[in-house]
Amino acid sequence: MNPPPLSPNPIPSLTSWPQKPEPNDLDRRIWEDELDAFVPPRVFDAHSHIYRWQFDTSPNKDTGPFAELIGRAYPEASWAALDHCDGVLMPGRRMHRLVFPFPFTPECDFEASNRFAAEEVRQDAVSAALMLVHPAMTEEYVEAEIDRHGFLGLKPYRFYSATADMNECRVTDFLPEHQIAVADRRGLLIMLHLSKRAAIADPENIEDVRRLCEKYPAARWILAHCARSYSSWAIETAAPRLAGLPNLWYETSSVCESDAIEALLAAAGADRVMYGSDDIPVGVSRGKYIAFGRAWAYLSETNHSLDLSHCDPRMTFTRYEQLRAMRRAAVRLGLTGGEIENIFCGTALKLIESARRSAK
């Protein structure tokens, strides 16, 4: 496929959001001084969400965990909304995306979520969408929805684990093997957000990822959030066991610690790592994922009581913190311009096109 002209995406106006990302002077300094020269002119975002707040069908959603960040701040993530955010935060870039619905829990309108994602992604022929799946979905249903909407793969979530334990479930508790078999037959993508408190360092996760990659070699596996390694120790533990798997990739969305990204790049190789934003809403939110001990948490403008009178106390966008971490890792590892361009676009383009060829 010939690439489209390398012109930046337009910045649509948004009237449906009560809150919009508006860079201030601190954000502009960070972008201009640290990031503008680092981010290539063409970007493929391997982790972005398409949704509407109405697809959360929980009767208590207005007081639930997503009420403030999604329901009141970002009630719709359309293609235009993503273009708006990218145009404001990464000006002048030509954007493509791998998109999938937001995993509302405990109740979600899966059919409407998937239909909306499939409709919105048609605005860019280079981009692709994944199907939000629940472990109760049958093989026949998953296959029929892929055919109906043209999905290029699956997006399971630990939130929907058949064990009802989203924190300590195994991969096949929320992604049963009959669904993996569909992806394997068709050569499709699987974007996997791992469970367990030790994330990818958990021995069962290492065992599951390796076994499933080997048993289903035509499926193309992507481990989200640096394999959920928000600091280096987890991926350093797992990397020797996962090395050499030809159908395994990683994406960097919402990881803000440079040691984690550096460890991933060093272990997996720059050709196996892709940029992702985790938008909307994470990347456009002000804050940062921080790691400590063997834990990580999101630090925002409203959830801390730190005395910051000694410095500029303002927070920047999570996406900028992630990009700063990626840049520091790239500098320390001495990555070439070509390697950086592949992380931001080339690897995802090749992966998407190879999946498209297999899916036909």
SEKOL-363134 format. One line per 8 residues: their letters; for each residue x, y, z of N, C-alpha, C, O. Coordinates in steps of 0.05 Angstrom, whole numbers, m for minus. Example, Ala and Ser with C-alpha at 12.3 -4.5 7.8 and 13.67 -1.06 7.14 Angstrom:
<atoms>
as) 264:m114:156:246:m90:156:264:m66:156:285:m66:169; 257:m45:142:273:m21:143:258:1:157:268:23:161
</atoms>
This chain:
<atoms>
mnppplsp) 17:m24:0:0:0:0:17:25:0:36:27:16; 12:44:m18:27:69:m18:18:87:5:m6:90:9; 37:99:19:29:116:42:15:141:32:21:151:10; m3:152:48:m15:177:41:5:200:42:26:197:53; m2:223:30:17:246:31:23:253:60:6:251:77; 48:260:65:57:264:92:49:293:101:67:309:105; 24:298:104:14:323:114:2:319:141:m10:298:146; 4:338:159:m7:334:186:m37:331:186:m51:342:168
npipslts) m47:317:206:m76:315:209:m88:343:215:m75:358:229; m111:349:205:m124:374:213:m133:372:242:m135:350:253; m137:395:255:m145:396:283:m175:403:284:m182:426:281; m193:383:287:m222:389:287:m228:405:313:m216:401:334; m248:421:311:m259:434:335:m277:415:350:m290:398:337; m278:417:376:m295:399:392:m314:416:408:m306:435:422; m339:409:406:m360:424:422:m372:406:443:m387:416:460; m366:380:443:m380:362:461:m365:357:487:m375:343:505
wpqkpepn) m340:368:490:m325:362:514:m326:386:533:m321:409:525; m332:381:558:m330:403:578:m300:409:584:m294:430:594; m282:391:578:m254:395:584:m238:387:559:m242:366:547; m219:405:551:m203:400:528:m173:403:536:m167:420:553; m155:388:523:m127:392:529:m117:419:518:m118:423:494; m109:436:536:m100:463:528:m72:467:538:m68:473:562; m51:465:521:m24:469:531:m19:496:542:m28:517:531; m5:497:565:3:522:577:33:528:570:44:513:554
dldrriwe) 44:548:582:72:554:575:91:532:584:112:528:570; 86:518:605:103:496:613:102:473:593:122:463:585; 78:466:585:75:445:564:89:453:538:102:436:526; 86:477:530:99:486:505:129:485:507:143:478:488; 140:492:530:169:490:534:179:461:532:199:455:519; 164:443:545:171:415:544:170:404:516:188:390:507; 149:411:501:146:402:474:169:413:456:182:398:442; 173:439:458:192:452:440:221:445:447:237:441:429
deldafvp) 228:444:473:255:440:481:263:410:481:286:404:476; 244:392:487:251:364:491:240:345:470:252:324:464; 216:351:459:202:330:445:198:335:415:197:315:400; 196:359:407:190:365:378:210:353:360:203:341:339; 236:355:366:257:343:349:259:313:352:271:300:335; 247:302:372:248:273:377:226:257:363:231:236:352; 202:268:363:179:254:351:179:258:321:179:280:311; 180:236:305:182:238:276:156:250:264:136:252:278
prvfdahs) 158:258:239:134:271:226:111:252:222:88:261:219; 115:226:221:94:207:218:93:188:242:113:177:249; 69:185:254:66:170:279:43:151:276:22:158:266; 48:126:284:27:106:286:23:100:316:40:87:329; 0:108:326:m7:104:355:m19:76:357:m41:70:348; m4:58:371:m12:30:373:m31:24:396:m37:1:401; m40:45:410:m58:40:433:m75:65:437:m67:83:452; m99:66:425:m117:88:429:m146:78:430:m153:58:418
hiyrwqfd) m162:93:445:m190:84:451:m211:100:435:m208:124:431; m231:86:426:m255:98:414:m279:89:431:m283:66:436; m295:109:440:m317:101:458:m337:124:460:m332:147:451; m360:118:471:m380:137:481:m387:130:509:m389:106:516; m392:150:526:m399:145:554:m425:129:556:m428:114:576; m442:131:537:m467:116:538:m463:86:536:m481:70:543; m439:77:527:m434:49:525:m428:36:552:m427:11:555; m423:53:572:m422:42:600:m451:40:609:m465:60:613
tspnkdtg) m460:15:612:m489:10:618:m494:4:647:m516:m5:654; m474:8:664:m478:4:693:m498:24:704:m496:47:698; m518:15:720:m537:34:731:m525:53:751:m537:74:756; m501:47:761:m488:65:780:m464:79:768:m447:88:783; m463:82:742:m439:93:729:m434:122:737:m411:130:737; m454:137:743:m450:166:749:m436:170:776:m427:192:781; m433:149:791:m418:151:816:m395:130:816:m382:126:836; m390:118:793:m370:97:791:m342:107:785:m338:132:785
pfaeligr) m323:89:780:m295:97:777:m289:113:752:m269:127:751; m307:112:732:m301:127:707:m318:153:705:m316:167:685; m333:159:726:m353:181:724:m339:208:719:m348:223:702; m317:213:734:m305:239:731:m288:241:706:m292:260:690; m269:223:702:m250:225:680:m263:221:653:m255:235:634; m283:203:651:m295:198:625:m322:212:624:m328:228:606; m340:206:642:m367:215:641:m369:246:640:m385:257:626; m353:259:657:m355:288:658:m333:303:642:m338:324:632
aypeaswa) m310:291:640:m288:305:626:m286:298:596:m284:315:579; m287:272:590:m283:262:562:m305:242:555:m299:219:552; m330:251:552:m352:233:548:m352:219:521:m367:199:517; m336:228:502:m335:215:476:m307:216:465:m294:237:464; m297:193:456:m272:191:442:m278:182:414:m278:158:408; m282:201:396:m286:196:368:m260:199:353:m240:206:364; m261:193:327:m237:198:310:m230:227:310:m206:234:311; m250:245:308:m245:273:309:m232:282:336:m215:299:336
aldhcdgv) m241:270:358:m230:276:384:m201:268:385:m184:283:396; m194:244:375:m166:236:375:m150:254:357:m127:262:365; m160:262:334:m146:281:317:m141:307:331:m120:320:328; m161:316:346:m159:341:360:m136:339:381:m119:357:382; m136:318:397:m116:315:418:m88:313:405:m69:325:415; m85:297:384:m59:294:372:m50:320:359:m26:327:361; m69:334:347:m61:360:334:m52:380:354:m35:397:348; m64:380:378:m56:399:399:m31:391:413:m13:407:418
lmpgrrmh) m28:365:420:m5:356:435:19:349:418:42:351:428; 15:340:393:37:333:376:33:347:349:29:334:329; 35:373:349:28:389:325:46:382:301:70:376:304; 33:382:277:48:378:253:53:349:245:67:344:226; 42:330:260:47:302:255:24:290:238:1:297:241; 32:271:221:12:254:207:7:230:224:26:214:229; m18:226:232:m25:205:252:m40:182:239:m58:186:222; m34:157:248:m49:133:243:m52:119:270:m38:125:289
rlvfpfpf) m72:101:272:m77:90:298:m87:61:297:m99:52:277; m81:46:318:m94:21:324:m113:27:347:m104:33:369; m139:25:342:m159:33:362:m176:10:371:m178:m11:358; m188:13:394:m206:m7:405:m223:7:427:m216:28:437; m246:m5:434:m264:7:453:m252:8:481:m233:m5:488; m264:26:497:m257:27:525:m271:5:541:m295:m1:536; m257:m8:559:m269:m31:574:m286:m23:598:m277:m25:621; m309:m12:593:m326:m5:615:m333:m30:632:m338:m51:621
tpecdfea) m333:m26:658:m339:m48:676:m354:m37:700:m349:m14:709; m373:m52:711:m378:m81:707:m396:m87:683:m399:m110:675; m409:m66:671:m428:m71:649:m421:m54:625:m416:m30:628; m420:m66:602:m412:m52:578:m429:m61:554:m436:m85:552; m436:m43:537:m450:m50:513:m429:m57:492:m419:m40:478; m422:m83:490:m401:m92:473:m408:m87:443:m391:m79:428; m432:m93:436:m440:m90:408:m438:m61:398:m426:m56:377; m448:m43:414:m447:m15:406:m418:m5:407:m410:11:390
snrfaaee) m403:m13:427:m375:m5:429:m359:m14:404:m345:2:392; m362:m39:397:m347:m49:374:m357:m36:347:m340:m30:330; m383:m33:345:m393:m21:320:m383:8:317:m375:16:295; m382:23:338:m373:51:337:m343:52:330:m335:68:313; m327:35:342:m298:34:336:m293:28:307:m277:40:293; m308:8:297:m305:m1:269:m313:21:250:m301:25:229; m334:36:257:m344:58:239:m323:81:239:m317:92:218; m313:88:262:m295:111:264:m268:106:250:m257:125:238
vrqdavsa) m258:82:252:m231:77:241:m231:78:210:m210:80:198; m254:77:198:m256:78:169:m247:105:158:m244:107:134; m243:124:175:m234:151:166:m205:151:157:m196:171:146; m190:130:163:m162:128:154:m157:100:145:m158:81:161; m151:96:120:m147:69:108:m122:55:120:m121:31:118; m103:70:131:m79:58:142:m84:47:170:m71:28:178; m102:59:185:m108:52:212:m124:26:214:m134:16:193; m127:15:238:m142:m10:242:m155:m10:269:m148:6:287
almlvhpa) m175:m28:272:m190:m30:297:m189:m59:308:m188:m78:292; m189:m61:334:m191:m87:347:m218:m90:360:m231:m71:368; m227:m115:363:m253:m121:374:m251:m125:404:m234:m141:414; m267:m111:420:m268:m115:449:m283:m141:454:m305:m145:445; m270:m160:468:m281:m186:472:m286:m192:501:m272:m181:519; m305:m209:506:m311:m219:533:m307:m249:532:m313:m262:512; m297:m262:553:m292:m291:552:m316:m307:547:m314:m330:538; m340:m297:552:m365:m312:546:m372:m313:517:m389:m328:509
mteeyvea) m359:m296:500:m366:m296:472:m356:m322:459:m333:m331:464; m373:m334:442:m366:m359:430:m347:m354:406:m345:m332:396; m335:m375:397:m317:m374:374:m333:m364:350:m323:m348:334; m357:m374:346:m374:m367:323:m381:m338:324:m381:m324:303; m388:m328:347:m395:m300:350:m372:m282:343:m374:m262:328; m348:m288:355:m325:m271:350:m318:m271:320:m312:m250:309; m319:m294:307:m313:m295:279:m333:m280:262:m325:m266:243; m358:m281:269:m378:m267:255:m375:m236:257:m379:m222:238
eidrhgfl) m368:m227:281:m364:m198:285:m339:m188:271:m339:m166:260; m319:m205:270:m295:m197:254:m302:m194:225:m294:m175:212; m318:m213:214:m326:m211:186:m344:m187:182:m342:m173:161; m362:m181:200:m381:m160:197:m368:m132:197:m375:m115:181; m349:m129:215:m337:m102:219:m309:m99:209:m298:m76:208; m296:m120:201:m269:m118:190:m248:m114:211:m227:m101:206; m252:m124:235:m232:m121:256:m206:m136:249:m207:m156:235; m184:m124:257:m158:m136:252:m147:m152:275:m124:m160:275
glkpyrfy) m163:m155:296:m154:m170:319:m172:m167:343:m195:m157:340; m162:m175:366:m178:m177:390:m166:m160:412:m141:m157:414; m183:m148:429:m175:m134:453:m189:m145:477:m211:m135:484; m177:m164:491:m189:m174:516:m181:m156:539:m162:m140:536; m194:m159:562:m187:m143:586:m189:m161:610:m207:m178:613; m171:m157:628:m171:m172:653:m196:m165:670:m204:m181:687; m208:m142:665:m232:m134:680:m254:m155:677:m271:m157:694; m254:m169:655:m276:m188:649:m268:m217:655:m281:m236:644
satadmne) m249:m221:672:m240:m248:678:m262:m266:687:m280:m258:703; m262:m291:677:m282:m310:685:m280:m318:714:m299:m329:726; m257:m312:726:m253:m318:755:m263:m296:773:m264:m299:797; m271:m273:761:m279:m249:776:m257:m237:792:m262:m219:808; m232:m245:787:m209:m234:801:m191:m221:780:m175:m234:767; m195:m194:775:m180:m181:754:m151:m176:761:m135:m169:744; m144:m180:787:m117:m174:795:m98:m198:795:m74:m194:792; m109:m222:796:m92:m246:797:m100:m267:777:m94:m291:780
crvtdflp) m115:m260:756:m124:m280:737:m102:m286:717:m83:m270:713; m104:m309:704:m85:m317:683:m96:m308:656:m120:m301:654; m80:m309:636:m87:m299:610:m112:m312:600:m131:m298:590; m114:m338:601:m137:m352:589:m162:m350:607:m184:m359:599; m160:m337:630:m184:m331:646:m200:m309:633:m225:m307:636; m187:m290:619:m201:m269:605:m198:m270:575:m211:m254:561; m182:m288:565:m179:m292:536:m179:m322:531:m157:m334:530; m202:m335:529:m203:m364:526:m190:m373:499:m189:m358:480
ehqiavad) m181:m398:499:m166:m407:476:m183:m410:451:m172:m409:429; m209:m413:454:m225:m414:429:m225:m387:414:m228:m386:390; m221:m365:429:m218:m339:417:m191:m335:405:m187:m324:383; m170:m345:419:m143:m343:408:m141:m359:382:m127:m351:364; m155:m381:381:m155:m398:357:m165:m383:333:m155:m387:310; m185:m366:337:m195:m349:314:m173:m331:304:m168:m329:280; m159:m317:323:m137:m300:315:m115:m315:301:m102:m305:283; m110:m339:311:m88:m355:299:m95:m364:270:m78:m362:252
rrglliml) m120:m373:266:m128:m381:239:m126:m358:219:m120:m363:195; m131:m334:228:m133:m311:210:m107:m294:211:m105:m275:196; m89:m300:228:m65:m284:230:m69:m256:241:m57:m237:233; m88:m254:261:m96:m229:272:m79:m220:296:m63:m235:306; m83:m195:304:m70:m183:327:m85:m190:353:m109:m193:353; m70:m192:375:m82:m193:401:m67:m173:419:m43:m177:424; m81:m153:428:m70:m133:446:m76:m142:475:m99:m143:483; m55:m149:490:m58:m162:516:m49:m144:539:m25:m136:540
hlskraai) m67:m137:556:m61:m123:581:m61:m144:603:m81:m154:612; m37:m150:613:m33:m172:632:m45:m166:659:m47:m142:667; m51:m186:674:m60:m184:701:m37:m191:720:m14:m192:711; m42:m195:745:m24:m204:766:m7:m180:777:1:m163:762; m3:m181:803:10:m159:817:40:m156:808:51:m134:810; 52:m178:799:79:m176:789:80:m172:759:102:m172:747; 57:m169:747:55:m164:718:71:m185:702:68:m209:707; 87:m176:683:101:m196:666:122:m212:681:130:m233:672
adpenied) 129:m203:705:149:m218:721:137:m242:735:151:m259:745; 110:m244:736:97:m267:748:104:m292:733:100:m292:708; 112:m313:746:120:m338:731:97:m349:714:102:m360:693; 72:m347:724:50:m357:708:45:m340:683:38:m351:662; 49:m314:685:46:m297:661:68:m304:641:62:m306:617; 92:m308:650:114:m315:632:108:m341:618:111:m344:594; 99:m361:634:91:m387:624:69:m385:603:70:m397:582; 48:m369:610:25:m367:592:33:m353:566:26:m362:544
vrrlceky) 47:m331:568:54:m316:543:72:m334:525:67:m335:501; 91:m347:536:108:m364:520:93:m387:508:95:m393:484; 77:m401:524:62:m424:514:42:m415:492:40:m429:472; 28:m393:496:7:m385:477:20:m375:451:9:m380:429; 42:m361:453:56:m352:429:65:m376:412:64:m376:388; 75:m397:426:85:m420:412:62:m438:401:64:m449:380; 40:m440:417:18:m457:408:2:m444:386:m9:m457:368; 1:m417:385:m14:m402:365:5:m384:350:4:m359:353
paarwila) 23:m395:334:44:m379:322:35:m359:301:50:m340:295; 12:m362:289:2:m343:269:m11:m319:281:m15:m299:267; m19:m321:307:m30:m297:320:m7:m278:326:16:m287:332; m12:m252:324:8:m232:329:2:m218:355:m17:m203:358; 19:m224:375:14:m215:402:28:m188:408:51:m185:401; 13:m170:421:25:m145:430:20:m142:460:m3:m143:469; 41:m139:475:38:m135:504:36:m105:510:55:m90:505; 13:m97:521:8:m69:526:25:m58:550:32:m73:568
hcarsyss) 30:m32:549:43:m18:571:70:m30:578:76:m35:602; 87:m36:558:113:m48:563:110:m74:578:125:m80:596; 90:m90:570:83:m115:584:75:m109:613:79:m125:631; 62:m86:616:54:m76:643:78:m75:662:76:m80:686; 100:m67:650:125:m63:666:129:m33:668:142:m21:651; 119:m22:690:121:7:694:148:16:706:153:40:708; 164:m3:713:192:2:719:208:m22:710:196:m42:701; 234:m21:711:251:m40:696:250:m68:707:255:m87:692
waietaap) 245:m72:733:250:m98:745:232:m120:733:241:m143:730; 208:m113:725:190:m134:715:199:m145:688:201:m169:684; 205:m126:669:213:m136:642:241:m148:644:247:m166:628; 258:m139:661:285:m151:664:282:m180:674:298:m197:666; 263:m185:691:258:m212:701:248:m230:679:257:m253:677; 230:m220:662:217:m237:643:232:m239:616:229:m260:602; 247:m220:609:259:m218:582:274:m243:574:270:m252:551; 291:m255:590:305:m279:581:287:m302:573:294:m318:555
rlaglpnl) 263:m304:586:245:m326:580:228:m320:555:218:m339:542; 226:m295:547:209:m287:525:225:m281:499:214:m277:478; 251:m282:502:268:m275:479:264:m295:456:260:m319:461; 265:m285:432:264:m302:409:237:m310:399:235:m325:379; 216:m301:412:189:m307:402:182:m289:378:181:m265:381; 179:m301:354:176:m284:330:150:m270:327:147:m253:310; 130:m278:343:103:m266:340:95:m249:365:72:m247:372; 116:m237:378:111:m221:402:123:m193:399:146:m190:392
wyetssvc) 105:m173:404:113:m145:403:104:m131:429:90:m143:446; 113:m106:433:106:m91:457:99:m62:448:107:m53:427; 82:m49:465:78:m20:461:81:m5:487:79:m17:509; 86:21:485:97:36:508:76:53:523:84:68:541; 51:51:516:31:70:526:30:73:556:30:53:570; 30:98:565:27:107:593:50:99:611:49:104:635; 72:88:601:96:82:617:113:107:617:122:116:596; 118:118:641:131:144:644:159:142:657:172:162:660
esdaieal) 168:118:663:195:115:675:214:106:653:210:85:640; 235:122:649:253:116:627:268:90:631:276:77:612; 272:81:657:287:56:661:270:32:650:282:13:641; 244:34:652:227:12:642:229:11:611:232:m11:600; 227:34:598:229:34:569:257:26:559:260:11:540; 277:35:573:304:28:566:308:m2:569:320:m15:552; 299:m14:591:302:m42:595:287:m58:574:297:m79:564; 263:m49:566:248:m63:545:262:m61:518:265:m82:505
laaagadr) 272:m38:511:286:m35:485:311:m52:485:317:m64:465; 326:m52:507:350:m68:508:345:m97:507:360:m112:494; 323:m106:519:317:m135:520:304:m145:495:311:m166:484; 284:m130:485:268:m140:462:279:m130:435:274:m143:415; 293:m108:435:303:m96:410:284:m75:401:259:m77:404; 294:m53:389:278:m31:381:257:m39:360:237:m25:357; 263:m60:345:244:m68:324:220:m83:334:202:m90:318; 219:m87:360:195:m101:372:179:m83:389:160:m92:402
vmygsddi) 185:m57:390:172:m38:408:158:m17:392:170:m6:372; 134:m10:399:118:10:385:107:31:404:102:26:428; 104:55:394:92:77:410:62:73:412:49:65:393; 52:79:436:23:81:440:17:103:460:34:110:477; m6:116:458:m12:139:474:m30:133:498:m29:148:518; m46:112:497:m67:107:517:m88:129:518:m102:132:538; m92:143:496:m113:162:494:m137:150:481:m135:130:466; m159:161:486:m167:179:507:m178:163:530:m191:143:525
pvgvsrgk) m173:169:555:m167:195:566:m139:198:579:m132:219:588; m124:176:581:m100:177:598:m79:197:589:m69:213:604; m72:195:563:m50:212:553:m55:241:555:m36:257:558; m80:250:553:m87:278:554:m91:288:582:m95:312:587; m90:270:602:m93:278:630:m67:288:640:m45:280:631; m68:306:660:m44:316:672:m36:299:695:m51:295:714; m11:288:694:m2:271:715:20:252:704:30:256:682; 26:232:719:48:214:712:45:188:727:39:188:751
yiafgraw) 51:165:714:54:140:728:81:139:740:101:143:726; 82:135:766:107:134:781:111:106:792:92:92:800; 136:98:793:143:71:804:158:74:830:174:93:834; 154:55:849:168:55:874:167:27:885:146:13:883; 189:18:896:190:m10:905:184:m28:882:198:m27:861; 164:m45:885:155:m61:863:125:m55:857:109:m72:851; 120:m29:858:93:m19:854:93:4:835:115:15:828; 70:12:826:67:36:810:39:48:815:21:33:822
aylsetnh) 37:74:810:11:87:815:10:113:798:31:123:789; m14:123:794:m17:147:778:m18:171:797:m35:172:815; 0:189:793:1:214:808:m12:236:791:m2:242:769; m32:249:802:m46:270:787:m46:296:803:m35:297:825; m58:316:791:m59:342:804:m77:342:829:m74:359:846; m94:322:832:m114:323:853:m112:300:873:m127:299:892; m92:282:870:m91:259:888:m66:259:906:m58:238:916; m54:282:910:m30:283:927:m32:307:946:m47:325:942
sldlshcd) m15:306:967:m13:328:986:16:337:989:24:344:1011; 31:335:968:59:343:968:62:373:971:46:389:959; 82:382:985:89:410:987:107:417:964:131:409:964; 97:430:944:113:436:920:119:466:918:123:477:896; 121:480:940:126:509:940:154:516:931:160:539:925; 172:496:931:200:501:924:205:500:893:227:505:884; 183:495:877:187:491:849:162:498:834:142:505:846; 163:497:807:139:500:791:121:475:796:129:453:788
prmtftry) 98:477:809:83:454:818:65:442:796:52:422:800; 64:454:773:45:446:752:54:419:740:77:413:737; 34:403:733:39:378:720:33:381:690:17:397:682; 47:366:674:43:366:645:27:341:638:19:325:655; 22:338:612:6:315:602:21:289:606:45:287:604; 6:268:613:18:242:616:32:233:590:53:221:592; 21:240:567:34:234:542:62:246:541:81:234:531; 64:271:550:91:284:549:110:270:568:134:267:562
eqlramrr) 101:262:591:118:247:610:128:221:597:151:213:601; 110:207:584:117:183:570:137:188:548:157:174:545; 132:209:532:151:215:510:178:224:521:199:218:509; 179:238:543:205:245:556:220:220:564:244:218:560; 205:201:575:218:175:583:229:161:558:251:150:559; 213:160:537:222:147:513:247:161:501:266:147:492; 247:187:502:271:201:492:296:196:508:317:191:497; 293:196:535:316:191:552:327:163:547:351:159:545
aavrlglt) 309:143:544:317:116:538:331:114:512:352:101:509; 321:128:491:333:127:465:360:139:465:379:129:452; 364:161:479:390:174:481:410:156:495:433:153:485; 402:145:517:421:128:532:429:103:516:452:94:519; 411:92:500:417:68:485:430:75:458:439:57:443; 431:101:451:443:109:426:428:100:402:440:92:382; 401:100:403:385:92:381:389:110:357:393:134:360; 388:99:333:391:114:309:364:128:302:343:121:313
ggeienif) 365:147:284:341:160:274:322:140:262:297:142:265; 333:120:247:316:100:235:302:83:256:279:75:252; 316:76:277:304:60:298:281:75:312:261:64:319; 286:101:317:265:117:329:241:120:311:218:118:321; 245:123:285:223:125:266:207:98:266:183:99:263; 221:76:268:207:50:269:190:47:294:168:37:293; 200:56:317:185:55:342:159:71:339:138:63:349; 162:94:327:139:112:325:120:105:302:97:114:302
cgtalkli) 129:91:282:112:86:259:118:60:244:100:44:239; 143:56:236:150:35:217:142:8:225:131:m8:209; 148:1:250:142:m26:260:112:m31:260:103:m53:251; 96:m12:269:67:m15:269:56:m18:241:38:m34:236; 66:m1:223:57:m3:195:61:m31:184:43:m42:171; 85:m41:188:91:m68:177:74:m89:191:64:m108:177; 69:m87:217:53:m106:231:24:m106:222:12:m127:217; 13:m82:218:m14:m79:209:m17:m90:181:m36:m105:175
esarrsak) 1:m84:164:m1:m94:136:2:m124:135:m11:m137:119; 20:m135:151:23:m164:150:m2:m178:160:m10:m199:150; m15:m166:181:m40:m177:190:m62:m175:169:m79:m193:166; m63:m152:155:m83:m149:134:m79:m170:112:m99:m180:102; m55:m175:105:m50:m195:84:m60:m223:93:m71:m238:77; m55:m229:118:m63:m256:128:m93:m258:131:m105:m279:128; m106:m235:138:m134:m236:144:m151:m239:119:m175:m246:121; m141:m233:96:m157:m234:71:m164:m263:64:m177:m268:44
</atoms>
